[in-house]
Amino acid sequence: MSAGVDTSSSGGDKGKVRAKKMNLNVDMAPMCDLGFLLITFFMFTTTFTKPNIMHLNMPPKVDIPPSEIPEIKIKNSLTLILGKDDKIYWHQLEQSDLNASNLNVTDYSKEGIRKEILTAQKQADKDKFTIIIKPADDSNYKNLVDILDEMEITNSTRYGIKDLSSKEKQVYQEKIK
Amino acid sequence: MARVKPKRHGIHIDMTPMSDLAWLLLTFFILTTQFKPKETVTIDPPSSVSQIKLKDHGMMKISVTQDGKYYFSMDEDKYKIPLLEAMGDKYKIQFSDKEKQEFKNISDFGVPVQQLKEYLALSESQRERVQIPGIPGDSINPQIVDWVFEARQVVKKVGDSIDLGIKGDMKTQYPMFKNLLARLQEKSMNKFQLITSSESKPE
């Protein structure tokens, strides 16, 4: 039976005039459909617009005398320079050994930086592997969030954000030329 | 006399209770949903694999636009007026009751405190068109930090706490962000929450 008002009377005998019984029966199915459709819509929109947060804790500014700054072995560290056009430059060298030819370049893809981090992580001493993130001035905010994401994905808990040293700046400029 | 054939009826379920239920649930959802306050600036945040959801209450937020302008917003309406008064005291500006009420109504703003009076006097449609200078955040005039600092003080007075979220646009240049962190760190605020959209974690 189609939706609508059911006015069909249950037949009638010939001759006898009987007051027609009006049987109002509104089909609620479409209304019900609409209600559930709207609920579904609301549920989806409310749960998915909620933004996520990412904790970023920076070290407090304290003056530590240079002699007390812990040394990190080169093998246990990985320096990432976030450059422009979504490129990452990385090295595992002393500042003095750094030059444009041994500064490696990669990107934010799975085969790019993640592989490099995991390789370096394997070679390093357990629990001592430290990643130093150095965003260059021409990188953008997305790059930083992406790299912090990589830290999460690769389970690298020891990382820090620093500015580029003057040597690194110079080498980076040379490299992007 | 011909026998009257019984008329065949299809099975007919009464959908009324189901419909009632659907609409009741719908009403409940609509009433409990908090609508996102209209923001004067659209920011497209980068996505992250982080699973932590943003808190509903007790957040203040600094938004950094693509061109490096800072906006401030706070979701706790009850602290907004004391905050404005505290900022007014600091910068020697008197706000009228009407302005305070207006301040409570706006969700975010991006003007220096000296221009806030003029900004509050504008109508909603005018605010959308007006050129927004952004809240100053350089080292000489770090007003953005004052807002955060004063908000903390105001909230602390009543024994509550408030967190700071930072929302940057994907294309925001890093120096703008670095500058903001540096200014906040000067006031020994070292814990930040970066607001991002969600993304699934790769295996």
HADDOCK unambig.tbl for C-alpha pairs under 7 A between the chains (distance, minus, plus):
assign (segid A and resid 1 and name CA) (segid B and resid 10 and name CA) 6.49 0.50 0.50
assign (segid A and resid 27 and name CA) (segid B and resid 15 and name CA) 6.91 0.50 0.50
assign (segid A and resid 28 and name CA) (segid B and resid 14 and name CA) 6.99 0.50 0.50
assign (segid A and resid 28 and name CA) (segid B and resid 15 and name CA) 4.82 0.50 0.50
assign (segid A and resid 28 and name CA) (segid B and resid 16 and name CA) 5.35 0.50 0.50
assign (segid A and resid 28 and name CA) (segid B and resid 19 and name CA) 6.69 0.50 0.50
assign (segid A and resid 29 and name CA) (segid B and resid 15 and name CA) 5.36 0.50 0.50
assign (segid A and resid 31 and name CA) (segid B and resid 19 and name CA) 6.18 0.50 0.50
assign (segid A and resid 32 and name CA) (segid B and resid 15 and name CA) 6.88 0.50 0.50
assign (segid A and resid 32 and name CA) (segid B and resid 18 and name CA) 6.26 0.50 0.50
assign (segid A and resid 32 and name CA) (segid B and resid 19 and name CA) 3.96 0.50 0.50
assign (segid A and resid 32 and name CA) (segid B and resid 22 and name CA) 6.40 0.50 0.50
assign (segid A and resid 35 and name CA) (segid B and resid 19 and name CA) 6.59 0.50 0.50
assign (segid A and resid 35 and name CA) (segid B and resid 22 and name CA) 5.01 0.50 0.50
assign (segid A and resid 35 and name CA) (segid B and resid 23 and name CA) 5.34 0.50 0.50
assign (segid A and resid 35 and name CA) (segid B and resid 26 and name CA) 6.91 0.50 0.50
assign (segid A and resid 36 and name CA) (segid B and resid 22 and name CA) 5.47 0.50 0.50
assign (segid A and resid 38 and name CA) (segid B and resid 26 and name CA) 6.96 0.50 0.50
assign (segid A and resid 39 and name CA) (segid B and resid 26 and name CA) 5.27 0.50 0.50
assign (segid A and resid 50 and name CA) (segid B and resid 54 and name CA) 6.91 0.50 0.50
assign (segid A and resid 51 and name CA) (segid B and resid 53 and name CA) 6.31 0.50 0.50
assign (segid A and resid 51 and name CA) (segid B and resid 54 and name CA) 5.87 0.50 0.50
assign (segid A and resid 51 and name CA) (segid B and resid 195 and name CA) 6.47 0.50 0.50
assign (segid A and resid 51 and name CA) (segid B and resid 196 and name CA) 5.81 0.50 0.50
assign (segid A and resid 51 and name CA) (segid B and resid 197 and name CA) 4.95 0.50 0.50
assign (segid A and resid 51 and name CA) (segid B and resid 198 and name CA) 6.62 0.50 0.50
assign (segid A and resid 52 and name CA) (segid B and resid 50 and name CA) 6.46 0.50 0.50
assign (segid A and resid 52 and name CA) (segid B and resid 51 and name CA) 6.54 0.50 0.50
assign (segid A and resid 52 and name CA) (segid B and resid 52 and name CA) 5.58 0.50 0.50
assign (segid A and resid 52 and name CA) (segid B and resid 53 and name CA) 4.46 0.50 0.50
assign (segid A and resid 52 and name CA) (segid B and resid 54 and name CA) 5.31 0.50 0.50
assign (segid A and resid 52 and name CA) (segid B and resid 195 and name CA) 5.82 0.50 0.50
assign (segid A and resid 52 and name CA) (segid B and resid 196 and name CA) 5.21 0.50 0.50
assign (segid A and resid 52 and name CA) (segid B and resid 197 and name CA) 5.58 0.50 0.50
assign (segid A and resid 52 and name CA) (segid B and resid 198 and name CA) 5.94 0.50 0.50
assign (segid A and resid 53 and name CA) (segid B and resid 50 and name CA) 6.61 0.50 0.50
assign (segid A and resid 53 and name CA) (segid B and resid 52 and name CA) 5.60 0.50 0.50
assign (segid A and resid 53 and name CA) (segid B and resid 53 and name CA) 5.84 0.50 0.50
assign (segid A and resid 53 and name CA) (segid B and resid 54 and name CA) 5.57 0.50 0.50
assign (segid A and resid 53 and name CA) (segid B and resid 193 and name CA) 5.81 0.50 0.50
assign (segid A and resid 53 and name CA) (segid B and resid 194 and name CA) 5.34 0.50 0.50
assign (segid A and resid 53 and name CA) (segid B and resid 195 and name CA) 4.54 0.50 0.50
assign (segid A and resid 53 and name CA) (segid B and resid 196 and name CA) 5.78 0.50 0.50
assign (segid A and resid 54 and name CA) (segid B and resid 50 and name CA) 5.97 0.50 0.50
assign (segid A and resid 54 and name CA) (segid B and resid 193 and name CA) 5.38 0.50 0.50
assign (segid A and resid 54 and name CA) (segid B and resid 194 and name CA) 4.90 0.50 0.50
assign (segid A and resid 54 and name CA) (segid B and resid 195 and name CA) 6.42 0.50 0.50
assign (segid A and resid 55 and name CA) (segid B and resid 192 and name CA) 5.96 0.50 0.50
assign (segid A and resid 55 and name CA) (segid B and resid 193 and name CA) 4.66 0.50 0.50
assign (segid A and resid 55 and name CA) (segid B and resid 194 and name CA) 6.28 0.50 0.50
assign (segid A and resid 56 and name CA) (segid B and resid 191 and name CA) 6.05 0.50 0.50
assign (segid A and resid 56 and name CA) (segid B and resid 192 and name CA) 5.11 0.50 0.50
assign (segid A and resid 56 and name CA) (segid B and resid 193 and name CA) 5.94 0.50 0.50
assign (segid A and resid 56 and name CA) (segid B and resid 194 and name CA) 6.98 0.50 0.50
assign (segid A and resid 57 and name CA) (segid B and resid 190 and name CA) 5.78 0.50 0.50
assign (segid A and resid 57 and name CA) (segid B and resid 191 and name CA) 4.56 0.50 0.50
assign (segid A and resid 57 and name CA) (segid B and resid 192 and name CA) 6.13 0.50 0.50
assign (segid A and resid 58 and name CA) (segid B and resid 190 and name CA) 5.05 0.50 0.50
assign (segid A and resid 58 and name CA) (segid B and resid 191 and name CA) 6.35 0.50 0.50
assign (segid A and resid 59 and name CA) (segid B and resid 190 and name CA) 6.58 0.50 0.50
assign (segid A and resid 60 and name CA) (segid B and resid 188 and name CA) 6.57 0.50 0.50
assign (segid A and resid 60 and name CA) (segid B and resid 190 and name CA) 6.14 0.50 0.50
assign (segid A and resid 137 and name CA) (segid B and resid 174 and name CA) 5.78 0.50 0.50
assign (segid A and resid 137 and name CA) (segid B and resid 175 and name CA) 5.53 0.50 0.50
assign (segid A and resid 138 and name CA) (segid B and resid 173 and name CA) 6.54 0.50 0.50
assign (segid A and resid 138 and name CA) (segid B and resid 174 and name CA) 6.74 0.50 0.50
assign (segid A and resid 139 and name CA) (segid B and resid 173 and name CA) 6.14 0.50 0.50
assign (segid A and resid 139 and name CA) (segid B and resid 174 and name CA) 5.61 0.50 0.50
assign (segid A and resid 140 and name CA) (segid B and resid 170 and name CA) 6.91 0.50 0.50
assign (segid A and resid 140 and name CA) (segid B and resid 171 and name CA) 5.64 0.50 0.50
assign (segid A and resid 140 and name CA) (segid B and resid 172 and name CA) 5.42 0.50 0.50
assign (segid A and resid 140 and name CA) (segid B and resid 173 and name CA) 4.22 0.50 0.50
assign (segid A and resid 140 and name CA) (segid B and resid 174 and name CA) 4.65 0.50 0.50
assign (segid A and resid 141 and name CA) (segid B and resid 168 and name CA) 6.67 0.50 0.50
assign (segid A and resid 141 and name CA) (segid B and resid 169 and name CA) 6.84 0.50 0.50
assign (segid A and resid 141 and name CA) (segid B and resid 170 and name CA) 5.61 0.50 0.50
assign (segid A and resid 141 and name CA) (segid B and resid 171 and name CA) 6.29 0.50 0.50
assign (segid A and resid 141 and name CA) (segid B and resid 172 and name CA) 5.31 0.50 0.50
assign (segid A and resid 141 and name CA) (segid B and resid 173 and name CA) 5.95 0.50 0.50
assign (segid A and resid 141 and name CA) (segid B and resid 174 and name CA) 5.32 0.50 0.50
assign (segid A and resid 142 and name CA) (segid B and resid 46 and name CA) 5.39 0.50 0.50
assign (segid A and resid 142 and name CA) (segid B and resid 170 and name CA) 4.56 0.50 0.50
assign (segid A and resid 142 and name CA) (segid B and resid 171 and name CA) 6.62 0.50 0.50
assign (segid A and resid 145 and name CA) (segid B and resid 46 and name CA) 6.90 0.50 0.50
assign (segid A and resid 145 and name CA) (segid B and resid 48 and name CA) 6.85 0.50 0.50
assign (segid A and resid 146 and name CA) (segid B and resid 48 and name CA) 6.84 0.50 0.50
assign (segid A and resid 149 and name CA) (segid B and resid 48 and name CA) 5.87 0.50 0.50
assign (segid A and resid 149 and name CA) (segid B and resid 49 and name CA) 6.23 0.50 0.50
